[in-house]
Structures are given as structure tokens and as C-alpha cells.
Amino acid sequence: MVRDKLVGIAKPTIAEVLAEFLDDQRPRLSPKTFAQYRGVVELLQHCINRDAYQSLSKAQRKLFERYFNAQGEAHREFCQIFGPERILPEVLGFLSWFMIRKVIAGKDMLRAAGTVTKKLAAWLAEKGYVEPEEAREAKAEGAAAGRDLPKAQELAHWLHRFAETQPRGEEDDEVEDHFMVTRVEPGRLWLEPVLERATVGPIEVPEHISRRCKVGWSISGVVGKVSGRWRLLEAWNV
């Protein structure tokens, strides 16, 4: 299929703009750092291809399905259809959900995810692909992620180890969910399940764990009542 016959496809596309970003960064980065940038951009593009279609309007979804469902060389992914204005709206989900729950990454990669998205946001604004205000918000999200993602991974490690030591009661008393941390005291946590408005707690934990917890963070796992007290029974990620 000839490029100029791809009706409705953005010029440039997300994929083209991300490639341009990497080309611009390569000369100023060491090979090791550039490899991190490329890895983060590839993950971001995968995240956008996977999830961004959910925010499309009816007309946009029709365009997306036309090319996504096409066979052979006519097939296009989300990032090969839509333009760069759709990159930054996906950054928060990429940092707070995708990198935590879908990627097995070490602290260096998690820290790099924040750094690269922050740099990408500034670059998109410099190139005129997005508005400065939108870039500022994404840069703030990237900066926060660079600080918090490695800490969240460390907390998840300690929660998992702690949960393995906890006795279990009746399965009827267990709740499996994503829990928002609503209150933290030395040695105690209060959680709120996403699927129901009910505070769970206090849950007793070692103080080195409560020190690492922040109100507003979420923990996915299982809690349950054992001998009348709430316990953290499984912890998967933060």
C-alpha cells in the first residue's frame, strides 16, 4: 500500500515521532544510556499500541479498526495510525500501571522510565508537537516516577516477603483487589479496595515497611481476617 493512499493516517505518526526523538538523543548519549532510552521508548510504544485505543471516539475507532484488522502490509498498529498528540495522555498509565504491572524491570529501568518520559515531554513541546502546558504536566509525572517507581518496587519486595509469613484463615474472609493506601502509622496500614468502599485495617506490618508506604499508593494482593484481625496475605506489586 502506498503511503499517500493511507486515508486518515496522521502525518507524522506516533511511531515516526518517537523514532525522531531517539535519533535526536543518540548523539548526546553514551551507548549504555541510549540503550535505556530506546528500551523505554519501545515499552511506551508497546503500551500505547496495547491500551490507547480505549480512549478513541466512535469515528476514530472505526479508522483504527480499519487498519488494525487489515491483513499483510496493510496492517497498522495504533502508533502507525495516530499522531503525537496522543503520546502524553498515555504517559501516566504507562508509568503508574504498565511499568509496574506488565514489565519485569529493575530499579535502573524504572528510574529511566521517569527520566526518558520527562525528556520526551520537553522535546515534544520544543518541536511543537504538543502544547507547553501538557508537556509540563507530563514532565512532572516523569519526575515523580523517577523518584517513586524504584521505591515502589522495593516496597513490593518487602510486602511480598512479609505476606509469606502470615497465617491464613477462612477463604470467605479474604479480599483480592487493588488497594489504595489511605492511612499510614508506624507499624500499621489502612487500605481501601478499589472495587468497594470499605476501609480495611489496621493491618499490622513491620515499621520498616510502614516507613516505605505512602498515602495514595496502591497495593495489589489479598487481605483477610485471621483471628479477628486484618492481615496482608499476598502482595504482588505496588
Long-range contacts (C-beta under 8 A, 24 or more apart in sequence): 1-73, 1-74, 6-67, 6-76, 8-63, 8-66, 8-81, 9-67, 9-76, 9-80, 9-81, 10-81, 10-82, 10-83, 10-84, 11-83, 12-83, 12-84, 13-79, 13-80, 13-81, 13-82, 13-83, 13-84, 14-45, 14-48, 14-78, 14-79, 14-80, 14-82, 14-83, 14-84, 14-86, 14-87, 15-45, 15-77, 15-79, 15-80, 17-83, 17-84, 17-87, 17-124, 17-129, 18-44, 18-45, 18-79, 18-87, 20-127, 21-120, 21-123, 21-124, 24-123, 25-119, 36-108, 36-109, 36-112, 36-116, 37-112, 37-116, 37-119, 39-109, 39-112, 40-109, 40-112, 40-113, 40-116, 40-117, 41-116, 41-120, 43-94, 43-98, 43-99, 43-103, 43-113, 44-87, 44-90, 44-91, 44-94, 44-116, 44-117, 44-120, 45-79, 47-90, 47-93, 47-94, 47-98, 47-102, 48-78, 48-79, 48-86, 48-87, 48-90, 48-94, 49-77, 49-78, 49-79, 50-98, 51-90, 51-93, 51-98, 52-78, 52-82, 52-86, 52-89, 52-90, 53-78, 55-89, 83-129, 84-124, 84-129, 84-130, 85-129, 85-130, 87-120, 87-124, 87-129, 87-130, 88-121, 88-124, 88-130, 88-134, 88-135, 88-137, 88-138, 91-117, 91-121, 91-138, 91-141, 91-142, 92-141, 95-141, 95-142, 95-145, 95-149, 96-145, 99-145, 99-149, 100-149, 100-152, 100-153, 100-237, 100-238, 101-220, 101-237, 105-153, 107-150, 107-153, 107-154, 110-145, 110-149, 110-150, 110-153, 111-146, 111-149, 111-150, 113-145, 113-146, 113-149, 114-142, 114-143, 114-144, 114-145, 114-146, 114-147, 114-149, 115-142, 115-146, 116-142, 117-141, 117-142, 117-145, 118-142, 118-143, 118-146, 148-214, 151-212, 152-217, 152-237, 152-238, 153-238, 154-212, 155-209, 155-212, 155-213, 155-217, 155-238, 156-219, 156-235, 156-236, 156-237, 156-238, 158-206, 158-208, 158-209, 158-212, 159-205, 159-209, 159-219, 159-221, 159-232, 159-235, 159-238, 160-234, 160-235, 160-236, 162-205, 162-206, 162-209, 162-232, 162-235, 163-221, 163-222, 163-232, 163-233, 163-234, 163-235, 166-226, 166-231, 166-232, 166-233, 167-226, 167-231, 168-224, 168-226, 168-231, 168-233, 169-224, 169-225, 169-226, 169-227, 169-231, 170-224, 171-224, 173-224, 173-225, 173-226, 174-222, 174-223, 174-224, 174-233, 175-200, 175-222, 175-223, 175-224, 176-221, 176-222, 176-234, 177-220, 178-218, 178-219, 178-220, 179-218, 179-219, 179-220, 179-221, 179-223, 180-216, 180-217, 180-218, 181-213, 181-214, 181-215, 181-216, 181-217, 181-218, 181-219, 182-215, 183-215, 184-210, 184-213, 184-214, 184-215, 185-210, 186-210, 186-211, 189-213, 189-232, 191-219, 191-223, 194-218, 200-230, 201-230, 202-230, 203-230, 203-231, 203-232, 204-229, 204-231, 205-232
